[in-house]
Amino acid sequence: MRQGFVLRQYRKVYRFDNWMRRHFTFTGHLVVTFMIAAAVFGVNTKQSTTYQLFVFLLVLLVFSLLNSPFNRLKVTMTRRLPRYGMVGEPLRYTVTLTNLTTKTYDRLTLCEQLTETLPNSEQLKSFYRLHKQPWFKRGVSFRSWLRYLAYQRGGVIAETDLPDLAQAPLQIKMSFTPTRRGSIRFADSYLAKPDLLGLFRRLIVLNAQQSCLVLPKHYPIKPLTLTGKRKYQPGGVSLASSIGNSSEFMSLRDYQRGDSLNSIHWKSFAKHGKLIVKEYQDEYFVRRALLLDTCIGDAATEQFEAAVSVAASTAINQHQNEALLDLMFVGLQTYCFTTGRGVDQLPHLQEILAGVQSCSEGSFVQLQQAVLSRVGLCSSLVCVFMHWDKPRQDFIKQLSAHDLPVAVYLLHDGTLTRQQCANRPEHFYLLDYHHLAEQIAAL
């Protein structure tokens, strides 16, 4: 009850602050500040004349407010976004403004907005994991409320002053730095036109809602030297390229970019006039598994984000090899996505990692069962963990008992040392998520 009342006050303060920042210029904010000060010190009109300053400034603001409705514009906007962005890297895009009138407009400012949803108490409890805190720390301060809102928004786009807008379309290059992975949604934009006094701005809404997918941050990881052997795959893998110990002709299909010229069926090319390639079914090839432990436990949210980044970087590194790569993790259920050798494309795997979320305590048991059921198909495994407890140590022992090469990336908060990690495999990498870039570069 009390928490809900506090959050409602946060929303009111935030909306009022947004309205003031969007509608008043810097000069307008100064006028409002001096007007309030003049009203405070000029309450007693017999002992002070500062009330006259209050009246003068109030007349200026009223004149600005009455003048703003006459700042009418007819402008359309289109936005060209890249297919993907990346956390921590500038996302550059182009905005085109088209003037639908014969007039030329000046002193315009483009205000780009990212969609934001004001959080409720349940969302804040889940984000800050307040149920694990003592009762006297379960309240959410306004600063924490704003921090969650900034994370959910995914970035901040600075206002851009525009040159004169004539009849010719105007192209503006914009950029901002995404602060989280996942889908970033653009809300309706605004064109701000100040009044004659430059105090109050009229906002003209430009309908241009779009979205862009932001991928996890990538790091250059040194290639792993896991001595994995080719394993027998019953039935082969559909659409896999013909690289293996035994190949069986399956069918003909249209040429796709990247296909080897040696697989072109020249007789079909002579008959149909287009490139057609032979498709083979392989039964022996290298298949690697990438395990992402989504059981966050008592780990920080930043630690989980670092684990996702390590998994994304490892996927790019492994994709350079002529092998299949299985990405396995637990969400609402156990997922296994395969890429490589024509089965799927790496960008799709990165899209999946951009949307992966943390799970409950029992998720690791499900992941363990899924991996052990496929252990006969895998040549090697790469595990990304956030904990090194007994269940995970026993899991690594089980994999080693199958004579399976295993590499482990363990993300920690800086409190662990290599000597504290018992029963570690040969390829064991301890990474402090606070200094992830430096430690990955030192591997």
C-alpha positions in Angstrom: 0.0 0.0 0.0 2.7 2.5 1.0 5.0 1.3 -1.8 2.2 1.9 -4.4 1.6 5.4 -3.0 5.3 6.3 -3.2 5.6 5.0 -6.8 2.6 7.2 -7.8 4.4 10.2 -6.5 7.5 9.2 -8.4 5.5 9.1 -11.6 3.9 12.5 -11.0 7.3 14.1 -10.3 8.9 12.4 -13.3 6.1 13.5 -15.7 6.2 17.1 -14.5 10.0 17.2 -14.8 9.7 15.8 -18.4 7.1 18.4 -19.3 9.3 21.2 -18.0 12.4 20.0 -19.8 10.7 19.5 -23.1 8.6 22.7 -23.3 10.9 25.3 -21.8 14.2 26.5 -23.2 17.2 27.3 -21.1 16.2 30.9 -21.0 12.6 29.9 -20.1 13.9 27.9 -17.1 15.8 30.9 -15.9 12.7 33.1 -16.2 10.6 30.5 -14.2 13.4 30.3 -11.5 13.6 34.1 -11.1 9.8 34.4 -11.1 9.5 31.9 -8.3 12.2 33.7 -6.3 10.6 37.0 -6.9 7.2 35.6 -5.7 8.8 34.3 -2.5 10.7 37.5 -1.6 7.9 39.8 -2.8 5.1 38.4 -0.6 5.1 41.6 1.4 4.5 44.3 -1.2 4.9 47.1 1.4 8.4 46.2 2.3 9.7 45.0 -1.1 9.3 45.8 -4.7 10.4 42.4 -6.1 6.8 41.6 -6.8 7.1 43.9 -9.7 9.7 41.6 -11.2 7.4 38.7 -10.6 4.6 40.4 -12.5 6.9 41.3 -15.4 8.2 37.8 -15.7 4.7 36.3 -15.4 3.6 38.6 -18.3 6.5 37.3 -20.4 5.6 33.7 -19.8 1.9 34.3 -20.5 2.8 36.0 -23.8 5.1 33.1 -24.7 2.4 30.5 -23.9 -0.2 32.4 -26.0 2.2 32.7 -28.9 3.2 29.0 -29.1 0.0 27.7 -30.7 0.8 29.8 -33.8 4.0 27.8 -34.4 2.3 25.3 -36.7 4.4 22.9 -38.9 3.5 20.2 -41.4 6.5 17.8 -41.5 6.8 14.1 -42.0 9.7 12.0 -40.8 11.3 8.7 -41.9 14.0 6.9 -40.0 16.6 4.5 -41.5 17.9 2.2 -38.8 20.6 -0.5 -39.1 19.6 -4.1 -38.8 21.5 -4.5 -35.5 23.1 -2.4 -32.8 25.6 -3.5 -30.1 25.8 -2.7 -26.5 28.4 0.0 -25.8 28.9 0.8 -29.5 27.4 3.9 -31.2 24.3 3.1 -33.2 24.2 5.4 -36.1 21.1 6.0 -38.3 19.6 8.6 -40.6 16.5 10.7 -40.2 14.8 12.4 -43.2 12.5 15.3 -42.6 10.1 16.5 -45.4 8.5 19.9 -45.3 4.9 19.7 -46.7 4.5 23.4 -47.0 6.1 26.2 -49.0 7.4 28.0 -45.9 10.9 27.8 -44.6 11.2 27.0 -40.9 14.2 27.9 -38.6 15.2 27.4 -35.0 14.0 23.9 -35.0 15.2 21.1 -32.7 14.6 17.4 -33.2 13.8 15.5 -30.0 14.1 11.7 -30.5 12.5 9.6 -27.7 12.9 5.9 -26.8 9.9 4.1 -25.5 9.7 3.8 -21.7 7.2 2.1 -19.5 6.9 3.4 -15.9 7.6 0.4 -13.6 5.3 -1.1 -11.0 6.3 -2.5 -7.7 6.5 -6.1 -9.0 8.9 -5.1 -11.7 11.1 -3.2 -9.3 11.1 -6.1 -6.8 12.2 -8.5 -9.6 14.9 -6.2 -11.0 16.5 -5.3 -7.6 15.6 -8.7 -6.0 14.1 -6.9 -3.0 12.6 -10.2 -1.6 16.2 -11.2 -0.7 16.9 -7.9 1.1 16.1 -7.2 4.8 12.7 -5.6 5.4 14.2 -2.1 6.0 16.0 -2.2 2.6 13.0 -3.2 0.5 12.0 0.4 -0.3 12.9 1.9 -3.7 14.4 5.4 -3.7 13.6 7.8 -6.5 17.2 7.4 -7.7 16.8 3.6 -8.0 13.5 4.2 -9.7 15.1 6.4 -12.3 18.0 3.9 -12.8 15.5 1.1 -13.6 13.7 3.4 -16.0 17.0 4.3 -17.8 17.9 0.6 -18.1 14.5 -0.3 -19.5 14.7 2.6 -22.0 18.1 1.4 -23.3 19.8 4.7 -24.0 19.5 8.4 -24.3 19.3 10.4 -27.6 20.5 14.0 -27.3 18.4 16.8 -28.9 19.7 18.0 -32.3 19.5 21.5 -33.5 18.4 21.6 -37.2 19.3 23.9 -40.0 16.6 25.8 -41.9 14.0 23.4 -43.1 12.9 24.3 -46.7 11.0 22.3 -49.3 13.9 20.0 -50.0 14.1 16.9 -47.8 16.5 17.3 -45.0 18.7 14.4 -43.9 20.1 14.3 -40.4 22.7 11.8 -39.1 21.9 10.7 -35.6 23.6 8.4 -33.1 23.3 7.1 -29.6 25.0 4.4 -27.5 22.7 1.5 -26.4 23.1 0.5 -22.8 21.3 -2.9 -22.8 20.7 -5.7 -25.3 17.4 -6.7 -26.7 14.8 -4.7 -28.6 15.1 -0.9 -28.4 11.9 0.8 -29.4 11.7 4.3 -30.8 8.7 6.3 -29.7 7.1 9.2 -31.5 9.6 12.1 -32.1 9.1 15.8 -31.7 10.0 18.9 -33.5 10.5 21.7 -31.0 9.7 25.3 -32.2 10.4 28.1 -29.7 8.2 31.2 -29.6 9.3 34.7 -30.5 10.8 35.4 -27.0 12.6 32.0 -27.0 11.1 30.9 -23.7 8.5 28.3 -24.5 8.6 25.6 -27.2 5.7 24.1 -29.1 6.2 20.3 -29.7 5.0 18.9 -33.0 4.5 15.2 -32.9 6.1 13.1 -35.7 4.7 9.6 -35.9 7.7 7.3 -36.4 7.6 4.3 -34.1 10.2 1.7 -34.9 12.5 -0.8 -33.2 16.0 -2.0 -33.5 17.6 -5.2 -32.0 20.7 -4.6 -29.9 23.1 -7.5 -29.7 25.3 -8.4 -26.7 28.7 -6.8 -26.5 31.4 -8.9 -28.2 35.0 -9.4 -27.1 37.9 -10.9 -29.1 38.4 -14.3 -27.5 41.4 -16.4 -28.2 40.5 -19.6 -30.1 40.2 -22.7 -27.8 42.3 -25.7 -28.7 39.9 -28.4 -27.8 40.8 -31.8 -29.2 37.4 -32.8 -30.3 36.9 -35.6 -32.8 34.2 -36.0 -35.5 31.2 -37.8 -34.2 28.6 -39.9 -36.0 25.4 -38.0 -36.5 22.5 -40.4 -37.3 20.8 -39.3 -40.5 23.2 -36.4 -40.9 22.1 -32.8 -40.7 19.8 -31.2 -43.3 21.5 -28.6 -45.6 25.0 -29.3 -44.1 27.8 -28.7 -46.6 29.6 -31.7 -47.8 32.7 -31.8 -45.5 33.1 -35.1 -43.7 34.4 -38.6 -43.7 31.5 -40.0 -45.7 29.1 -38.1 -47.9 25.9 -39.3 -49.5 24.2 -37.5 -52.4 20.7 -36.3 -51.3 19.2 -33.9 -53.9 19.7 -30.8 -56.1 18.9 -27.3 -55.0 19.4 -23.7 -56.2 22.8 -22.1 -55.7 23.2 -20.0 -52.6 25.8 -17.4 -51.9 28.9 -19.1 -50.4 28.4 -22.5 -51.9 31.5 -24.2 -53.2 32.0 -24.2 -57.0 32.9 -27.8 -56.8 29.4 -28.8 -55.9 27.8 -27.2 -58.9 25.8 -29.6 -61.1 26.9 -28.5 -64.5 24.4 -30.7 -66.4 21.5 -29.0 -64.6 23.1 -25.6 -65.3 23.2 -26.4 -69.0 19.6 -27.5 -69.0 18.0 -24.8 -66.9 20.3 -21.9 -67.4 20.8 -21.2 -63.7 23.3 -22.4 -61.1 22.2 -25.6 -59.3 24.3 -27.4 -56.7 24.5 -30.9 -55.4 23.4 -31.4 -51.8 25.1 -34.0 -49.6 24.3 -35.6 -46.3 27.2 -35.9 -43.9 27.3 -38.4 -41.1 30.6 -37.7 -39.5 31.6 -34.2 -38.5 32.6 -32.0 -35.6 29.8 -30.7 -33.4 30.5 -28.4 -30.5 28.1 -27.4 -27.7 28.0 -23.9 -26.1 26.3 -24.0 -22.7 25.0 -20.8 -21.1 24.0 -21.2 -17.5 21.0 -18.9 -17.0 20.5 -19.7 -13.3 21.5 -16.3 -11.8 21.1 -17.2 -8.2 22.6 -14.5 -6.0 24.8 -13.2 -8.8 24.4 -9.5 -9.9 22.5 -8.6 -13.1 25.7 -7.2 -14.5 27.4 -10.5 -14.0 24.7 -12.3 -16.0 25.0 -9.7 -18.8 28.7 -10.4 -18.8 28.1 -14.1 -19.1 25.8 -13.5 -22.1 28.5 -11.4 -23.8 31.1 -14.2 -23.3 28.7 -16.7 -24.8 28.1 -14.4 -27.8 31.8 -13.8 -28.3 32.5 -17.6 -28.0 29.8 -18.3 -30.6 31.5 -15.9 -33.1 34.9 -17.5 -32.4 33.6 -21.1 -32.8 31.6 -20.2 -36.0 34.9 -19.6 -37.8 35.5 -23.4 -37.7 33.8 -25.8 -40.1 31.7 -27.3 -37.4 28.2 -27.3 -36.1 27.6 -25.2 -33.0 24.7 -26.0 -30.5 23.7 -23.2 -28.2 22.0 -24.6 -25.2 20.3 -22.7 -22.3 17.1 -22.8 -20.2 14.3 -20.3 -20.5 10.7 -21.3 -20.1 12.0 -24.7 -21.3 15.3 -26.1 -22.4 16.4 -24.7 -25.7 19.0 -25.9 -28.2 19.7 -23.9 -31.3 22.1 -25.2 -34.0 24.1 -23.1 -36.4 27.0 -23.7 -38.9 27.6 -25.4 -42.2 24.4 -24.2 -43.8 22.0 -25.2 -41.0 21.5 -21.7 -39.7 23.2 -18.3 -39.8 25.2 -16.8 -37.0 23.1 -13.6 -36.8 20.1 -15.6 -35.8 22.2 -17.1 -32.9 23.1 -13.5 -31.9 19.4 -12.5 -32.0 18.6 -15.4 -29.6 21.3 -14.3 -27.2 20.0 -10.7 -27.4 16.7 -11.9 -25.9 17.8 -14.6 -23.4 16.7 -14.0 -19.8 17.8 -15.4 -16.4 15.9 -18.3 -14.8 15.0 -19.9 -11.5 17.2 -22.0 -9.3 16.2 -25.3 -10.8 17.1 -24.4 -14.4 20.6 -25.9 -14.2 19.2 -29.4 -13.5 17.2 -29.1 -16.7 20.3 -27.9 -18.6 22.4 -30.8 -17.2 19.8 -33.4 -18.3 19.6 -31.9 -21.8 23.4 -31.9 -22.3 23.8 -35.5 -21.0 21.2 -36.7 -23.4 23.2 -35.3 -26.3 26.7 -36.0 -25.1 27.2 -38.8 -27.7 26.7 -36.3 -30.5 29.1 -33.6 -29.2 32.8 -33.4 -30.0 33.5 -30.8 -27.3 31.7 -28.4 -24.9 32.2 -24.8 -23.8 30.4 -23.8 -20.6 29.7 -20.3 -19.4 29.0 -20.4 -15.6 28.4 -17.8 -12.9 28.8 -20.2 -10.0 31.3 -23.0 -9.2 29.4 -25.0 -6.7 29.2 -28.8 -6.2 26.4 -29.5 -8.8 28.5 -27.8 -11.5 31.7 -29.5 -10.4 29.9 -32.9 -10.6 28.5 -32.0 -14.0 32.0 -31.3 -15.4 33.2 -34.6 -13.9 30.4 -36.4 -15.7 31.4 -34.8 -19.0 35.1 -35.7 -18.4 34.1 -39.3 -17.7 32.7 -39.5 -21.3 36.2 -38.5 -22.5 34.8 -35.2 -23.8 37.0 -32.0 -24.0 35.5 -29.3 -21.8 36.3 -25.6 -21.4 34.7 -23.5 -18.7 34.4 -19.7 -18.5 33.5 -18.7 -14.9 32.2 -15.2 -14.4 32.7 -13.9 -10.8 32.6 -10.7 -8.8 36.3 -10.5 -8.0 36.2 -12.6 -4.8 37.3 -15.9 -6.3 40.8 -17.1 -7.0 41.9 -20.0 -9.1 43.1 -21.9 -6.1 39.7 -21.7 -4.5 38.1 -23.4 -7.5 38.5 -27.1 -6.9 38.0 -29.9 -9.5 38.5 -27.5 -12.3 39.1 -28.9 -15.9 42.2 -28.2 -17.9 40.7 -25.4 -19.8 39.4 -23.2 -17.0 39.2 -19.4 -17.3 38.3 -17.2 -14.3 36.9 -13.9 -15.4 36.0 -10.9 -13.2 33.0 -9.3 -14.8 34.1 -5.8 -13.5 37.2 -6.0 -15.8 36.0 -8.4 -18.5 37.6 -6.7 -21.5 41.1 -6.6 -19.9 40.9 -10.2 -18.6 39.6 -11.7 -21.9 42.4 -9.9 -23.7 45.0 -11.4 -21.3 43.8 -15.0 -21.9 
